[in-house]
Amino acid sequence: MFRTFIVFVLAVCQLGIATAAFDLEPLKQSYAKQKTYTSVKVKMRQTKKLPSMTQPVKNTGYLWLMPGKAFRWQLGDPKVQSAVFDGQQVYLLNEKKKTAEAHDPNDRKVKPLLLMLGIGEAASFESLLENFEVTGVTRTGSQYAAALSPKSGKLKRVIVQMVLQVSLKTDYIERIEWTQKDGSVIITEFARPELNAALPKDIFVVDKNRYQWK
């Protein structure tokens, strides 16, 4: 079951308060707790709001994750889009057209996703704060959310803001909202994760012969 998003108080983001003034402990605990898991499998629901479209595009999918090591992010049933990190490179796969791109983990196109999942070079709570400035936090019941804006020019050319929502009961990220430079808003909501379970064999392997590479 997906959790309801808690509304951000935008006024907080306009005060220019330093990151150190915010209570970031729930976010820090979330990253620390994630490192203790050997594997994560979770169902997700993604909603894309595009400036060129009157209705949002909705998809369901799954995330398979070995914290700090590898992941497969898959949308659609049957699958239409996948992102795979095998420990070396990130592969963006169009499953309908059978086209693909390979990226270095520090490429600005994929780095925000890896930082959020705690993967990549120096990916951690501390690295998140090196790359993003916290512009606001809010807490309602068992839910906590933090709004972050990119610090570097490279990331700023891709995204304007990222909002991470954490469950205070499980210390796990349950919702991510991206606002992109082109005005698109991408919302990903996660159901309750299945932790430390056996993952499908070769789930992080990409059969490169099945795709046309850009």
N, C-alpha and C positions, 0 to 999 in steps of 0.2 A: 504494500500500500504506500502511495506517495504522500509526503507530508505537505501541509499548506505553507506557503511562503509567508514570512513575516514582513510587513511593510516597513520600508526604510524611511526614517525621518530625514528628508533631504536637507533641512535647515542645518543639521549637524555638519553636512559636507561643505557648507559654505562658510564655516567659521574660521577655517585655516588653522585648526588645532593640530599640534604636532602629533605624530604617530605615537610617541611615548605617552601621551596623555590618555590614550584609549586602553581599555581593558582587553588585551589580546590573548589572555591565558587560555580561553577555550579553543582558539585557533591553534595555539602552540601545542596544547594537549592532543588535538586532533592529529597533527602531524606525528607526534611522538607515539600515539597509540597505533597509528597505521603501520609504523615500522615493526611492530610486534607480530603482525599477521604474516603467515607464510603465503596465503593466497586470499583473493577476494573475488567473488562472483556476484554481480548485482544487476537487476533489471533496471532499465532507465527509460524515461520518456523525454523526448526533445521537441521543443516548439521553436520554430524560426519565424520571426516577424521581419519581413523584407520590405523596404520602402517601395519597391516596384509592384507589390502584390497587396490586394485588399484583404485577403484572408491568410492567416498564418499556416505554415507548413508543419504538420505534426507527424512524428515517427516514434516508434518504440524500438528498443534495442537492448544490448547487453554490454557490460564491461567485465572483462576477465583481467585480473591484475595480480602480478607478483610484486608487492611493494618494493620500490627501489630498483627493480630489475627489468620488468617487461610488462606490456599490456596489449590487449586487443579491445578496441572501441568499435562496436558494430551497430549500425542502424538499419532498420527495416526487417520485415519478415514476409517474404524472403529478403535477404540482405541487399541493400542498395549502396551502402557506403561503409568503409572500414578504415580505421587508423590502427597501425600495428607498430609497436616498438619491440625489437628483438634483442635489445641490449647494445646495439651498434647504431642502427639507423631507424628513422621513423618513415613508414610507408603509408601514403595516402592512396586508398584504393577506391575507384569508382567501379562498383560491382556490376552495374548494368552495362556500361560501355566497355568494361574490362580495360580501362586505362589506369595508370599508376604513376606516382611520383615518389622519389626517395629524397629524404632530407636529413641533414645533420641535426642532432638533438638540440643544438643551440640556434638553429635557424628561427628567425622571428615568427615564421608562419606556424611553427609547432611548439615553440618554447613555452608559451603560456599554459598549454595543456599539460606539458611535462612537469612544470613547476607546481601546478595544481595537484597533480597525482603524486608528487614527491619523487619524481624520476628525472634523471639527467645529471649533468655536471653540477655538483654542489646544490642539488635540489633539496630544499629543506625549508623549515619555517624561517630561518635566518636568511636564506637565499630569496625567499618570497619577498621579504621586507627590503632586500637590496634592490629588487627589481620593481617593486610596487610601493606606493605611498598609501597608507590607510587614511581614508577621508571620512569615515564614519563607522560606528558600530551600534548595534541595538540588540536587546535581549527581551524575549517574551516567553514566559514559562520555560519550557525545556528547549527552546530554540534560540540560537545566537547567529547573528549575521554581521559580516564585515564587508564594507565597500572599499575597493582598492583601485587606484589609478596608476598606470605605468609611469616610471620615472624616465626611462631612456627614449631617445628619439626613434629607435628602431621599433620598439614595442608600440609607441604612440602612433606609428603609421599603420598599425593593425587594429588595435583596440583602444577604446576610450575609457571603459570602466569594467571591472569584474566584481561581482558580488558573490561571496561564498557564504552559504548557510550551513551551520553545524548543529547536530543534535547534541544537547548537553547530557543526554542519557547514554548515548553510545560513543560519543566523541568522533562521530563519522560525518563527513561532508554529505549532505543530503540534497543540496540544490546549488547550481551554479548559473549565474546569469552574465552573459557577455554582451556589452554594447560595442559594436565595431565602428570603425572610422567611417564606413559607408552608410551608417544609420541602421544597419541590421541589428536585431537583438536575438540572441540565441539563449534559450533557457533549457537547462538539462536538470531533470529531477530524478533522484535515485530512490528505489524502494529499499526495504531492509536488506542489507547484504548477507550473503552466505560466506562465512569466514572459515579459513583453514581447511577447505575441502579440496579434494583431488580435482585438478583441472583437466580438460580434454587434452589428449596427446597432440603435440604439434600445434597447439592453439596460437602460439606466437611465431609460427613459421609461415612465410609467404612463398607460395609457388610462383616464382617469377616468370615462368614460361606461360602462365595463363593470362598475362597482362601485356598491354602495349605501353612501353615506358616513355615518359615525356623527358 
